[in-house]
């Protein structure tokens, strides 16, 4: 079991590619929206929620290798494990940070459970064995942040 270092990085203006447009890709895309990255989603079909998200570039077709041009971070979430692994290998060869929904062993990072306010971003990450605890802690942290008022 790998442990992941909680590193906060700026995504402002960085090119992010999401391959796939099902429910997992939609959740991960929504997580990225508040951070100012330029998100392109490539998929033959899109879950309805994608068309409601502002600022996305939606490309309605299958992934092509050239889609990785200039990409800093990739989210790979198709319903085809072999294709996900192929795209992950392309990313690795190009030095692109990647998250592969179907295989955590191929990931360079994990999506944290986020709690956000205007001035604060908190992220929680756990092993696959404790997702319920992570969800519970994220909810409690969000409630705390929502109720916090700076006295200064």
MODELLER restraints for C-alpha pairs under 7 A, 6 or more apart:
rsr = mdl.restraints
at = mdl.atoms
rsr.add(forms.Gaussian(group=physical.xy_distance, feature=features.Distance(at['CA:11:A'], at['CA:35:A']), mean=5.88, stdev=0.5))
rsr.add(forms.Gaussian(group=physical.xy_distance, feature=features.Distance(at['CA:11:A'], at['CA:36:A']), mean=6.20, stdev=0.5))
rsr.add(forms.Gaussian(group=physical.xy_distance, feature=features.Distance(at['CA:11:A'], at['CA:37:A']), mean=5.20, stdev=0.5))
rsr.add(forms.Gaussian(group=physical.xy_distance, feature=features.Distance(at['CA:12:A'], at['CA:35:A']), mean=6.07, stdev=0.5))
rsr.add(forms.Gaussian(group=physical.xy_distance, feature=features.Distance(at['CA:12:A'], at['CA:36:A']), mean=4.41, stdev=0.5))
rsr.add(forms.Gaussian(group=physical.xy_distance, feature=features.Distance(at['CA:12:A'], at['CA:37:A']), mean=4.88, stdev=0.5))
rsr.add(forms.Gaussian(group=physical.xy_distance, feature=features.Distance(at['CA:13:A'], at['CA:36:A']), mean=5.94, stdev=0.5))
rsr.add(forms.Gaussian(group=physical.xy_distance, feature=features.Distance(at['CA:13:A'], at['CA:37:A']), mean=4.70, stdev=0.5))
rsr.add(forms.Gaussian(group=physical.xy_distance, feature=features.Distance(at['CA:13:A'], at['CA:38:A']), mean=5.83, stdev=0.5))
rsr.add(forms.Gaussian(group=physical.xy_distance, feature=features.Distance(at['CA:14:A'], at['CA:37:A']), mean=4.97, stdev=0.5))
rsr.add(forms.Gaussian(group=physical.xy_distance, feature=features.Distance(at['CA:14:A'], at['CA:38:A']), mean=5.90, stdev=0.5))
rsr.add(forms.Gaussian(group=physical.xy_distance, feature=features.Distance(at['CA:14:A'], at['CA:72:A']), mean=6.27, stdev=0.5))
rsr.add(forms.Gaussian(group=physical.xy_distance, feature=features.Distance(at['CA:15:A'], at['CA:37:A']), mean=6.09, stdev=0.5))
rsr.add(forms.Gaussian(group=physical.xy_distance, feature=features.Distance(at['CA:15:A'], at['CA:38:A']), mean=4.87, stdev=0.5))
rsr.add(forms.Gaussian(group=physical.xy_distance, feature=features.Distance(at['CA:15:A'], at['CA:39:A']), mean=6.17, stdev=0.5))
rsr.add(forms.Gaussian(group=physical.xy_distance, feature=features.Distance(at['CA:15:A'], at['CA:70:A']), mean=6.79, stdev=0.5))
rsr.add(forms.Gaussian(group=physical.xy_distance, feature=features.Distance(at['CA:15:A'], at['CA:71:A']), mean=4.96, stdev=0.5))
rsr.add(forms.Gaussian(group=physical.xy_distance, feature=features.Distance(at['CA:15:A'], at['CA:72:A']), mean=5.53, stdev=0.5))
rsr.add(forms.Gaussian(group=physical.xy_distance, feature=features.Distance(at['CA:15:A'], at['CA:73:A']), mean=6.84, stdev=0.5))
rsr.add(forms.Gaussian(group=physical.xy_distance, feature=features.Distance(at['CA:16:A'], at['CA:37:A']), mean=6.56, stdev=0.5))
rsr.add(forms.Gaussian(group=physical.xy_distance, feature=features.Distance(at['CA:16:A'], at['CA:38:A']), mean=5.90, stdev=0.5))
rsr.add(forms.Gaussian(group=physical.xy_distance, feature=features.Distance(at['CA:16:A'], at['CA:39:A']), mean=4.79, stdev=0.5))
rsr.add(forms.Gaussian(group=physical.xy_distance, feature=features.Distance(at['CA:16:A'], at['CA:40:A']), mean=6.29, stdev=0.5))
rsr.add(forms.Gaussian(group=physical.xy_distance, feature=features.Distance(at['CA:16:A'], at['CA:71:A']), mean=5.73, stdev=0.5))
rsr.add(forms.Gaussian(group=physical.xy_distance, feature=features.Distance(at['CA:16:A'], at['CA:72:A']), mean=6.02, stdev=0.5))
rsr.add(forms.Gaussian(group=physical.xy_distance, feature=features.Distance(at['CA:16:A'], at['CA:73:A']), mean=4.93, stdev=0.5))
rsr.add(forms.Gaussian(group=physical.xy_distance, feature=features.Distance(at['CA:16:A'], at['CA:74:A']), mean=5.70, stdev=0.5))
rsr.add(forms.Gaussian(group=physical.xy_distance, feature=features.Distance(at['CA:17:A'], at['CA:39:A']), mean=5.88, stdev=0.5))
rsr.add(forms.Gaussian(group=physical.xy_distance, feature=features.Distance(at['CA:17:A'], at['CA:40:A']), mean=5.00, stdev=0.5))
rsr.add(forms.Gaussian(group=physical.xy_distance, feature=features.Distance(at['CA:17:A'], at['CA:41:A']), mean=5.92, stdev=0.5))
rsr.add(forms.Gaussian(group=physical.xy_distance, feature=features.Distance(at['CA:17:A'], at['CA:71:A']), mean=6.45, stdev=0.5))
rsr.add(forms.Gaussian(group=physical.xy_distance, feature=features.Distance(at['CA:17:A'], at['CA:73:A']), mean=6.47, stdev=0.5))
rsr.add(forms.Gaussian(group=physical.xy_distance, feature=features.Distance(at['CA:17:A'], at['CA:74:A']), mean=4.76, stdev=0.5))
rsr.add(forms.Gaussian(group=physical.xy_distance, feature=features.Distance(at['CA:17:A'], at['CA:75:A']), mean=6.20, stdev=0.5))
rsr.add(forms.Gaussian(group=physical.xy_distance, feature=features.Distance(at['CA:18:A'], at['CA:25:A']), mean=6.96, stdev=0.5))
rsr.add(forms.Gaussian(group=physical.xy_distance, feature=features.Distance(at['CA:18:A'], at['CA:40:A']), mean=6.15, stdev=0.5))
rsr.add(forms.Gaussian(group=physical.xy_distance, feature=features.Distance(at['CA:18:A'], at['CA:41:A']), mean=4.61, stdev=0.5))
rsr.add(forms.Gaussian(group=physical.xy_distance, feature=features.Distance(at['CA:18:A'], at['CA:42:A']), mean=6.30, stdev=0.5))
rsr.add(forms.Gaussian(group=physical.xy_distance, feature=features.Distance(at['CA:18:A'], at['CA:74:A']), mean=5.83, stdev=0.5))
rsr.add(forms.Gaussian(group=physical.xy_distance, feature=features.Distance(at['CA:18:A'], at['CA:75:A']), mean=4.62, stdev=0.5))
rsr.add(forms.Gaussian(group=physical.xy_distance, feature=features.Distance(at['CA:18:A'], at['CA:76:A']), mean=6.00, stdev=0.5))
rsr.add(forms.Gaussian(group=physical.xy_distance, feature=features.Distance(at['CA:19:A'], at['CA:41:A']), mean=5.87, stdev=0.5))
rsr.add(forms.Gaussian(group=physical.xy_distance, feature=features.Distance(at['CA:19:A'], at['CA:42:A']), mean=5.02, stdev=0.5))
rsr.add(forms.Gaussian(group=physical.xy_distance, feature=features.Distance(at['CA:19:A'], at['CA:43:A']), mean=6.14, stdev=0.5))
rsr.add(forms.Gaussian(group=physical.xy_distance, feature=features.Distance(at['CA:19:A'], at['CA:63:A']), mean=6.75, stdev=0.5))
rsr.add(forms.Gaussian(group=physical.xy_distance, feature=features.Distance(at['CA:19:A'], at['CA:75:A']), mean=6.20, stdev=0.5))
rsr.add(forms.Gaussian(group=physical.xy_distance, feature=features.Distance(at['CA:19:A'], at['CA:76:A']), mean=4.93, stdev=0.5))
rsr.add(forms.Gaussian(group=physical.xy_distance, feature=features.Distance(at['CA:19:A'], at['CA:77:A']), mean=5.76, stdev=0.5))
rsr.add(forms.Gaussian(group=physical.xy_distance, feature=features.Distance(at['CA:19:A'], at['CA:78:A']), mean=6.28, stdev=0.5))
rsr.add(forms.Gaussian(group=physical.xy_distance, feature=features.Distance(at['CA:20:A'], at['CA:42:A']), mean=6.10, stdev=0.5))
rsr.add(forms.Gaussian(group=physical.xy_distance, feature=features.Distance(at['CA:20:A'], at['CA:43:A']), mean=4.87, stdev=0.5))
rsr.add(forms.Gaussian(group=physical.xy_distance, feature=features.Distance(at['CA:20:A'], at['CA:76:A']), mean=6.68, stdev=0.5))
rsr.add(forms.Gaussian(group=physical.xy_distance, feature=features.Distance(at['CA:20:A'], at['CA:77:A']), mean=4.98, stdev=0.5))
rsr.add(forms.Gaussian(group=physical.xy_distance, feature=features.Distance(at['CA:20:A'], at['CA:78:A']), mean=4.39, stdev=0.5))
rsr.add(forms.Gaussian(group=physical.xy_distance, feature=features.Distance(at['CA:21:A'], at['CA:43:A']), mean=5.79, stdev=0.5))
rsr.add(forms.Gaussian(group=physical.xy_distance, feature=features.Distance(at['CA:21:A'], at['CA:45:A']), mean=6.70, stdev=0.5))
rsr.add(forms.Gaussian(group=physical.xy_distance, feature=features.Distance(at['CA:21:A'], at['CA:46:A']), mean=4.96, stdev=0.5))
rsr.add(forms.Gaussian(group=physical.xy_distance, feature=features.Distance(at['CA:21:A'], at['CA:47:A']), mean=5.93, stdev=0.5))
rsr.add(forms.Gaussian(group=physical.xy_distance, feature=features.Distance(at['CA:22:A'], at['CA:46:A']), mean=6.70, stdev=0.5))
rsr.add(forms.Gaussian(group=physical.xy_distance, feature=features.Distance(at['CA:22:A'], at['CA:47:A']), mean=5.56, stdev=0.5))
rsr.add(forms.Gaussian(group=physical.xy_distance, feature=features.Distance(at['CA:23:A'], at['CA:47:A']), mean=6.97, stdev=0.5))
rsr.add(forms.Gaussian(group=physical.xy_distance, feature=features.Distance(at['CA:24:A'], at['CA:77:A']), mean=6.80, stdev=0.5))
rsr.add(forms.Gaussian(group=physical.xy_distance, feature=features.Distance(at['CA:25:A'], at['CA:77:A']), mean=5.65, stdev=0.5))
rsr.add(forms.Gaussian(group=physical.xy_distance, feature=features.Distance(at['CA:26:A'], at['CA:50:A']), mean=6.58, stdev=0.5))
rsr.add(forms.Gaussian(group=physical.xy_distance, feature=features.Distance(at['CA:39:A'], at['CA:56:A']), mean=5.42, stdev=0.5))
rsr.add(forms.Gaussian(group=physical.xy_distance, feature=features.Distance(at['CA:39:A'], at['CA:57:A']), mean=6.32, stdev=0.5))
rsr.add(forms.Gaussian(group=physical.xy_distance, feature=features.Distance(at['CA:40:A'], at['CA:56:A']), mean=5.90, stdev=0.5))
rsr.add(forms.Gaussian(group=physical.xy_distance, feature=features.Distance(at['CA:40:A'], at['CA:57:A']), mean=4.58, stdev=0.5))
rsr.add(forms.Gaussian(group=physical.xy_distance, feature=features.Distance(at['CA:40:A'], at['CA:58:A']), mean=5.95, stdev=0.5))
rsr.add(forms.Gaussian(group=physical.xy_distance, feature=features.Distance(at['CA:41:A'], at['CA:57:A']), mean=6.17, stdev=0.5))
rsr.add(forms.Gaussian(group=physical.xy_distance, feature=features.Distance(at['CA:41:A'], at['CA:58:A']), mean=4.99, stdev=0.5))
rsr.add(forms.Gaussian(group=physical.xy_distance, feature=features.Distance(at['CA:41:A'], at['CA:59:A']), mean=6.02, stdev=0.5))
rsr.add(forms.Gaussian(group=physical.xy_distance, feature=features.Distance(at['CA:42:A'], at['CA:58:A']), mean=6.22, stdev=0.5))
rsr.add(forms.Gaussian(group=physical.xy_distance, feature=features.Distance(at['CA:42:A'], at['CA:59:A']), mean=4.74, stdev=0.5))
rsr.add(forms.Gaussian(group=physical.xy_distance, feature=features.Distance(at['CA:42:A'], at['CA:60:A']), mean=6.03, stdev=0.5))
rsr.add(forms.Gaussian(group=physical.xy_distance, feature=features.Distance(at['CA:42:A'], at['CA:61:A']), mean=6.34, stdev=0.5))
rsr.add(forms.Gaussian(group=physical.xy_distance, feature=features.Distance(at['CA:42:A'], at['CA:62:A']), mean=6.60, stdev=0.5))
rsr.add(forms.Gaussian(group=physical.xy_distance, feature=features.Distance(at['CA:42:A'], at['CA:63:A']), mean=6.07, stdev=0.5))
rsr.add(forms.Gaussian(group=physical.xy_distance, feature=features.Distance(at['CA:43:A'], at['CA:59:A']), mean=6.48, stdev=0.5))
rsr.add(forms.Gaussian(group=physical.xy_distance, feature=features.Distance(at['CA:43:A'], at['CA:60:A']), mean=5.28, stdev=0.5))
rsr.add(forms.Gaussian(group=physical.xy_distance, feature=features.Distance(at['CA:43:A'], at['CA:61:A']), mean=5.18, stdev=0.5))
rsr.add(forms.Gaussian(group=physical.xy_distance, feature=features.Distance(at['CA:43:A'], at['CA:62:A']), mean=5.34, stdev=0.5))
rsr.add(forms.Gaussian(group=physical.xy_distance, feature=features.Distance(at['CA:43:A'], at['CA:63:A']), mean=6.73, stdev=0.5))
rsr.add(forms.Gaussian(group=physical.xy_distance, feature=features.Distance(at['CA:44:A'], at['CA:60:A']), mean=4.90, stdev=0.5))
rsr.add(forms.Gaussian(group=physical.xy_distance, feature=features.Distance(at['CA:44:A'], at['CA:61:A']), mean=4.18, stdev=0.5))
rsr.add(forms.Gaussian(group=physical.xy_distance, feature=features.Distance(at['CA:44:A'], at['CA:62:A']), mean=5.31, stdev=0.5))
rsr.add(forms.Gaussian(group=physical.xy_distance, feature=features.Distance(at['CA:45:A'], at['CA:60:A']), mean=6.24, stdev=0.5))
rsr.add(forms.Gaussian(group=physical.xy_distance, feature=features.Distance(at['CA:71:A'], at['CA:96:A']), mean=6.73, stdev=0.5))
rsr.add(forms.Gaussian(group=physical.xy_distance, feature=features.Distance(at['CA:72:A'], at['CA:96:A']), mean=5.41, stdev=0.5))
rsr.add(forms.Gaussian(group=physical.xy_distance, feature=features.Distance(at['CA:72:A'], at['CA:97:A']), mean=6.44, stdev=0.5))
rsr.add(forms.Gaussian(group=physical.xy_distance, feature=features.Distance(at['CA:73:A'], at['CA:96:A']), mean=5.62, stdev=0.5))
rsr.add(forms.Gaussian(group=physical.xy_distance, feature=features.Distance(at['CA:73:A'], at['CA:97:A']), mean=4.76, stdev=0.5))
rsr.add(forms.Gaussian(group=physical.xy_distance, feature=features.Distance(at['CA:73:A'], at['CA:98:A']), mean=5.72, stdev=0.5))
rsr.add(forms.Gaussian(group=physical.xy_distance, feature=features.Distance(at['CA:74:A'], at['CA:96:A']), mean=6.85, stdev=0.5))
rsr.add(forms.Gaussian(group=physical.xy_distance, feature=features.Distance(at['CA:74:A'], at['CA:97:A']), mean=6.24, stdev=0.5))
rsr.add(forms.Gaussian(group=physical.xy_distance, feature=features.Distance(at['CA:74:A'], at['CA:98:A']), mean=4.70, stdev=0.5))
rsr.add(forms.Gaussian(group=physical.xy_distance, feature=features.Distance(at['CA:74:A'], at['CA:99:A']), mean=6.37, stdev=0.5))
rsr.add(forms.Gaussian(group=physical.xy_distance, feature=features.Distance(at['CA:75:A'], at['CA:98:A']), mean=5.84, stdev=0.5))
rsr.add(forms.Gaussian(group=physical.xy_distance, feature=features.Distance(at['CA:75:A'], at['CA:99:A']), mean=4.94, stdev=0.5))
rsr.add(forms.Gaussian(group=physical.xy_distance, feature=features.Distance(at['CA:75:A'], at['CA:100:A']), mean=6.17, stdev=0.5))
rsr.add(forms.Gaussian(group=physical.xy_distance, feature=features.Distance(at['CA:76:A'], at['CA:84:A']), mean=6.00, stdev=0.5))
rsr.add(forms.Gaussian(group=physical.xy_distance, feature=features.Distance(at['CA:76:A'], at['CA:99:A']), mean=6.06, stdev=0.5))
rsr.add(forms.Gaussian(group=physical.xy_distance, feature=features.Distance(at['CA:76:A'], at['CA:100:A']), mean=4.75, stdev=0.5))
rsr.add(forms.Gaussian(group=physical.xy_distance, feature=features.Distance(at['CA:76:A'], at['CA:101:A']), mean=6.16, stdev=0.5))
rsr.add(forms.Gaussian(group=physical.xy_distance, feature=features.Distance(at['CA:77:A'], at['CA:84:A']), mean=6.88, stdev=0.5))
rsr.add(forms.Gaussian(group=physical.xy_distance, feature=features.Distance(at['CA:77:A'], at['CA:100:A']), mean=6.15, stdev=0.5))
rsr.add(forms.Gaussian(group=physical.xy_distance, feature=features.Distance(at['CA:77:A'], at['CA:101:A']), mean=5.04, stdev=0.5))
rsr.add(forms.Gaussian(group=physical.xy_distance, feature=features.Distance(at['CA:77:A'], at['CA:102:A']), mean=6.88, stdev=0.5))
rsr.add(forms.Gaussian(group=physical.xy_distance, feature=features.Distance(at['CA:78:A'], at['CA:84:A']), mean=6.40, stdev=0.5))
rsr.add(forms.Gaussian(group=physical.xy_distance, feature=features.Distance(at['CA:81:A'], at['CA:102:A']), mean=6.17, stdev=0.5))
rsr.add(forms.Gaussian(group=physical.xy_distance, feature=features.Distance(at['CA:84:A'], at['CA:100:A']), mean=6.74, stdev=0.5))
rsr.add(forms.Gaussian(group=physical.xy_distance, feature=features.Distance(at['CA:88:A'], at['CA:98:A']), mean=6.85, stdev=0.5))
rsr.add(forms.Gaussian(group=physical.xy_distance, feature=features.Distance(at['CA:88:A'], at['CA:106:A']), mean=6.90, stdev=0.5))
rsr.add(forms.Gaussian(group=physical.xy_distance, feature=features.Distance(at['CA:91:A'], at['CA:98:A']), mean=6.85, stdev=0.5))
rsr.add(forms.Gaussian(group=physical.xy_distance, feature=features.Distance(at['CA:97:A'], at['CA:108:A']), mean=5.95, stdev=0.5))
rsr.add(forms.Gaussian(group=physical.xy_distance, feature=features.Distance(at['CA:98:A'], at['CA:107:A']), mean=5.68, stdev=0.5))
rsr.add(forms.Gaussian(group=physical.xy_distance, feature=features.Distance(at['CA:98:A'], at['CA:108:A']), mean=5.43, stdev=0.5))
rsr.add(forms.Gaussian(group=physical.xy_distance, feature=features.Distance(at['CA:98:A'], at['CA:109:A']), mean=6.76, stdev=0.5))
rsr.add(forms.Gaussian(group=physical.xy_distance, feature=features.Distance(at['CA:99:A'], at['CA:107:A']), mean=4.52, stdev=0.5))
rsr.add(forms.Gaussian(group=physical.xy_distance, feature=features.Distance(at['CA:99:A'], at['CA:108:A']), mean=6.09, stdev=0.5))
rsr.add(forms.Gaussian(group=physical.xy_distance, feature=features.Distance(at['CA:99:A'], at['CA:109:A']), mean=5.91, stdev=0.5))
rsr.add(forms.Gaussian(group=physical.xy_distance, feature=features.Distance(at['CA:99:A'], at['CA:110:A']), mean=6.55, stdev=0.5))
rsr.add(forms.Gaussian(group=physical.xy_distance, feature=features.Distance(at['CA:100:A'], at['CA:106:A']), mean=6.17, stdev=0.5))
rsr.add(forms.Gaussian(group=physical.xy_distance, feature=features.Distance(at['CA:100:A'], at['CA:107:A']), mean=5.44, stdev=0.5))
rsr.add(forms.Gaussian(group=physical.xy_distance, feature=features.Distance(at['CA:112:A'], at['CA:123:A']), mean=5.17, stdev=0.5))
rsr.add(forms.Gaussian(group=physical.xy_distance, feature=features.Distance(at['CA:112:A'], at['CA:124:A']), mean=5.09, stdev=0.5))
rsr.add(forms.Gaussian(group=physical.xy_distance, feature=features.Distance(at['CA:112:A'], at['CA:125:A']), mean=5.01, stdev=0.5))
rsr.add(forms.Gaussian(group=physical.xy_distance, feature=features.Distance(at['CA:113:A'], at['CA:123:A']), mean=5.45, stdev=0.5))
rsr.add(forms.Gaussian(group=physical.xy_distance, feature=features.Distance(at['CA:113:A'], at['CA:124:A']), mean=5.06, stdev=0.5))
rsr.add(forms.Gaussian(group=physical.xy_distance, feature=features.Distance(at['CA:113:A'], at['CA:125:A']), mean=6.47, stdev=0.5))
rsr.add(forms.Gaussian(group=physical.xy_distance, feature=features.Distance(at['CA:113:A'], at['CA:135:A']), mean=6.93, stdev=0.5))
rsr.add(forms.Gaussian(group=physical.xy_distance, feature=features.Distance(at['CA:113:A'], at['CA:138:A']), mean=6.14, stdev=0.5))
rsr.add(forms.Gaussian(group=physical.xy_distance, feature=features.Distance(at['CA:114:A'], at['CA:122:A']), mean=5.73, stdev=0.5))
rsr.add(forms.Gaussian(group=physical.xy_distance, feature=features.Distance(at['CA:114:A'], at['CA:123:A']), mean=4.63, stdev=0.5))
rsr.add(forms.Gaussian(group=physical.xy_distance, feature=features.Distance(at['CA:114:A'], at['CA:124:A']), mean=6.61, stdev=0.5))
rsr.add(forms.Gaussian(group=physical.xy_distance, feature=features.Distance(at['CA:114:A'], at['CA:138:A']), mean=6.55, stdev=0.5))
rsr.add(forms.Gaussian(group=physical.xy_distance, feature=features.Distance(at['CA:115:A'], at['CA:121:A']), mean=6.03, stdev=0.5))
rsr.add(forms.Gaussian(group=physical.xy_distance, feature=features.Distance(at['CA:115:A'], at['CA:122:A']), mean=5.15, stdev=0.5))
rsr.add(forms.Gaussian(group=physical.xy_distance, feature=features.Distance(at['CA:115:A'], at['CA:123:A']), mean=6.41, stdev=0.5))
rsr.add(forms.Gaussian(group=physical.xy_distance, feature=features.Distance(at['CA:115:A'], at['CA:138:A']), mean=6.10, stdev=0.5))
rsr.add(forms.Gaussian(group=physical.xy_distance, feature=features.Distance(at['CA:115:A'], at['CA:141:A']), mean=6.42, stdev=0.5))
rsr.add(forms.Gaussian(group=physical.xy_distance, feature=features.Distance(at['CA:115:A'], at['CA:142:A']), mean=4.92, stdev=0.5))
rsr.add(forms.Gaussian(group=physical.xy_distance, feature=features.Distance(at['CA:116:A'], at['CA:122:A']), mean=6.41, stdev=0.5))
rsr.add(forms.Gaussian(group=physical.xy_distance, feature=features.Distance(at['CA:116:A'], at['CA:142:A']), mean=6.80, stdev=0.5))
rsr.add(forms.Gaussian(group=physical.xy_distance, feature=features.Distance(at['CA:117:A'], at['CA:145:A']), mean=6.67, stdev=0.5))
rsr.add(forms.Gaussian(group=physical.xy_distance, feature=features.Distance(at['CA:117:A'], at['CA:146:A']), mean=7.00, stdev=0.5))
rsr.add(forms.Gaussian(group=physical.xy_distance, feature=features.Distance(at['CA:124:A'], at['CA:134:A']), mean=6.56, stdev=0.5))
rsr.add(forms.Gaussian(group=physical.xy_distance, feature=features.Distance(at['CA:124:A'], at['CA:138:A']), mean=6.90, stdev=0.5))
rsr.add(forms.Gaussian(group=physical.xy_distance, feature=features.Distance(at['CA:125:A'], at['CA:134:A']), mean=6.85, stdev=0.5))
rsr.add(forms.Gaussian(group=physical.xy_distance, feature=features.Distance(at['CA:126:A'], at['CA:134:A']), mean=6.54, stdev=0.5))
